[in-house]
Amino acid sequence: MLAYDNAEKLISKYCFESPRELNLVTLLYAEDLNLKEEPLSDCEGKILFDNSIGIITLNSSITDERQKRFTLAHEMGHFFNEALTKPLPKGEAVYKCGFEEFYGVNKSRKREADANEFAAELLMHKPWFQKFTKNKPINFELLKDTSDYFDVSLTAVALRYVFVGQYSTALIMNKNGKVLWSAVNEYFPLKFIPTGYKVRKESAAYDFFSCLADRRDLTPGLSPYKGERGMMQTCYDLVPAYTWFSEDYNCPRDKYLYEQNVAMYNYNCVLTLLWEK
């Protein structure tokens, strides 16, 4: 909750009333942080800070402005979560963050999870997010519209919906045909998908990896999604729940879920959204 509270304090401090009023660069300088862009070979963003000041560096090779925006908010999270709340053990800290830190949902690295929570709350303040998505059917079309409204990547929006959205959903990031991570709403009926779980042939995500392999941009049922340089499934499938939750002992054989996918060429990943029939 600390990360959430820290982001909320900034929103209240500057009286932001909508995401359109939130300019991260202006906010950063107002809080005595510094920003620069330069080539980074081993990360997408980094921050060097002590208890009073910080320098954020963004990888100049990032071309997606939404990715750049979330990266900046994530690095700001390290500063507001750590520098301004407790003395640093060694006087200063430096963190380097990449794809795994932003989208890994790695609970074992609490500081990265907290930085993501800060970024999500700052960019997609819970009351704003719930108002925009309220009573709208859940699918990637809604999440794309939400992504456009908040100027944040589709992956970040989908994760946000899992945790604060109106309807219970599950989100799965698959890489090279295996589950990289999953996030499940607390009210979703099934929970357990092991990391490394092989994407099954019954899933539409399985076919997407063939599309990724040969870049079949004109595959029927897909539409371009430039936000993450991939293709979005324009419809959704009804699949047996065991397609994804066969390792969950609570999974009944007769339960079905809706499934929709986005293929992300940049990362050789497929992002899968599940919701109840």
Solvent accessible surface area in square Angstrom, and as a share of the most:
residue,aa,sasa,rsa
1,M,159,0.71
2,L,96,0.48
3,A,2,0.02
4,Y,40,0.15
5,D,54,0.28
6,N,14,0.07
7,A,0,0.00
8,E,61,0.27
9,K,133,0.57
10,L,9,0.04
11,I,9,0.05
12,S,76,0.49
13,K,127,0.54
14,Y,71,0.27
15,C,98,0.59
16,F,33,0.14
17,E,132,0.59
18,S,29,0.19
19,P,7,0.04
20,R,158,0.58
21,E,88,0.39
22,L,9,0.05
23,N,83,0.42
24,L,8,0.04
25,V,65,0.37
26,T,87,0.50
27,L,5,0.02
28,L,0,0.00
29,Y,112,0.42
30,A,56,0.43
31,E,27,0.12
32,D,100,0.52
33,L,2,0.01
34,N,64,0.33
35,L,38,0.19
36,K,96,0.41
37,E,87,0.39
38,E,62,0.28
39,P,114,0.72
40,L,25,0.12
41,S,122,0.79
42,D,97,0.50
43,C,9,0.05
44,E,44,0.20
45,G,0,0.00
46,K,52,0.22
47,I,0,0.00
48,L,77,0.38
49,F,4,0.02
50,D,47,0.24
51,N,61,0.31
52,S,82,0.53
53,I,80,0.41
54,G,1,0.01
55,I,69,0.35
56,I,0,0.00
57,T,2,0.01
58,L,3,0.01
59,N,9,0.04
60,S,54,0.35
61,S,79,0.51
62,I,11,0.06
63,T,93,0.54
64,D,35,0.18
65,E,112,0.50
66,R,48,0.18
67,Q,35,0.15
68,K,35,0.15
69,R,37,0.13
70,F,11,0.04
71,T,1,0.00
72,L,7,0.03
73,A,0,0.00
74,H,0,0.00
75,E,0,0.00
76,M,0,0.00
77,G,0,0.00
78,H,0,0.00
79,F,3,0.01
80,F,11,0.05
81,N,9,0.05
82,E,21,0.10
83,A,3,0.03
84,L,93,0.46
85,T,60,0.35
86,K,119,0.51
87,P,114,0.72
88,L,18,0.09
89,P,133,0.84
90,K,183,0.77
91,G,43,0.41
92,E,102,0.46
93,A,17,0.13
94,V,83,0.48
95,Y,31,0.12
96,K,106,0.45
97,C,1,0.00
98,G,12,0.12
99,F,39,0.16
100,E,90,0.40
101,E,27,0.12
102,F,9,0.04
103,Y,11,0.04
104,G,10,0.09
105,V,35,0.20
106,N,69,0.35
107,K,142,0.60
108,S,99,0.64
109,R,94,0.34
110,K,140,0.59
111,R,101,0.37
112,E,5,0.02
113,A,28,0.22
114,D,34,0.17
115,A,0,0.00
116,N,27,0.14
117,E,58,0.26
118,F,0,0.00
119,A,0,0.00
120,A,17,0.13
121,E,0,0.00
122,L,0,0.00
123,L,0,0.00
124,M,1,0.00
125,H,17,0.08
126,K,72,0.30
127,P,73,0.46
128,W,32,0.11
129,F,0,0.00
130,Q,72,0.32
131,K,169,0.72
132,F,47,0.20
133,T,1,0.01
134,K,126,0.54
135,N,100,0.51
136,K,77,0.33
137,P,103,0.65
138,I,14,0.07
139,N,26,0.13
140,F,0,0.00
141,E,69,0.31
142,L,14,0.07
143,L,0,0.00
144,K,69,0.29
145,D,80,0.41
146,T,0,0.00
147,S,0,0.00
148,D,56,0.29
149,Y,62,0.24
150,F,1,0.00
151,D,54,0.28
152,V,0,0.00
153,S,5,0.03
154,L,1,0.00
155,T,0,0.00
156,A,4,0.03
157,V,0,0.00
158,A,0,0.00
159,L,24,0.12
160,R,18,0.07
161,Y,1,0.00
162,V,0,0.00
163,F,106,0.44
164,V,20,0.12
165,G,14,0.13
166,Q,87,0.39
167,Y,92,0.35
168,S,25,0.16
169,T,0,0.00
170,A,0,0.00
171,L,0,0.00
172,I,0,0.00
173,M,0,0.00
174,N,0,0.00
175,K,70,0.30
176,N,95,0.49
177,G,21,0.20
178,K,95,0.40
179,V,3,0.02
180,L,43,0.22
181,W,13,0.04
182,S,31,0.20
183,A,5,0.04
184,V,30,0.17
185,N,13,0.07
186,E,132,0.59
187,Y,172,0.65
188,F,2,0.01
189,P,58,0.37
190,L,4,0.02
191,K,98,0.41
192,F,109,0.45
193,I,13,0.06
194,P,35,0.22
195,T,107,0.62
196,G,36,0.35
197,Y,24,0.09
198,K,141,0.60
199,V,9,0.05
200,R,78,0.28
201,K,152,0.65
202,E,80,0.36
203,S,2,0.01
204,A,16,0.12
205,A,0,0.00
206,Y,87,0.33
207,D,83,0.43
208,F,12,0.05
209,F,31,0.13
210,S,55,0.36
211,C,5,0.03
212,L,1,0.01
213,A,86,0.67
214,D,83,0.43
215,R,126,0.46
216,R,113,0.41
217,D,70,0.36
218,L,171,0.85
219,T,30,0.17
220,P,126,0.79
221,G,37,0.36
222,L,25,0.12
223,S,36,0.23
224,P,93,0.58
225,Y,6,0.02
226,K,173,0.73
227,G,19,0.18
228,E,14,0.06
229,R,127,0.46
230,G,4,0.04
231,M,9,0.04
232,M,9,0.04
233,Q,10,0.05
234,T,70,0.41
235,C,72,0.43
236,Y,104,0.40
237,D,49,0.25
238,L,80,0.40
239,V,6,0.04
240,P,23,0.15
241,A,0,0.00
242,Y,39,0.15
243,T,0,0.00
244,W,1,0.00
245,F,0,0.00
246,S,46,0.30
247,E,85,0.38
248,D,13,0.07
249,Y,222,0.84
250,N,122,0.63
251,C,22,0.13
252,P,57,0.36
253,R,168,0.61
254,D,116,0.60
255,K,48,0.21
256,Y,91,0.35
257,L,0,0.00
258,Y,59,0.22
259,E,0,0.00
260,Q,0,0.00
261,N,0,0.00
262,V,1,0.00
263,A,0,0.00
264,M,1,0.00
265,Y,33,0.12
266,N,85,0.44
267,Y,49,0.19
268,N,59,0.30
269,C,0,0.00
270,V,0,0.00
271,L,0,0.00
272,T,0,0.00
273,L,1,0.00
274,L,0,0.00
275,W,22,0.08
276,E,68,0.30
277,K,155,0.66
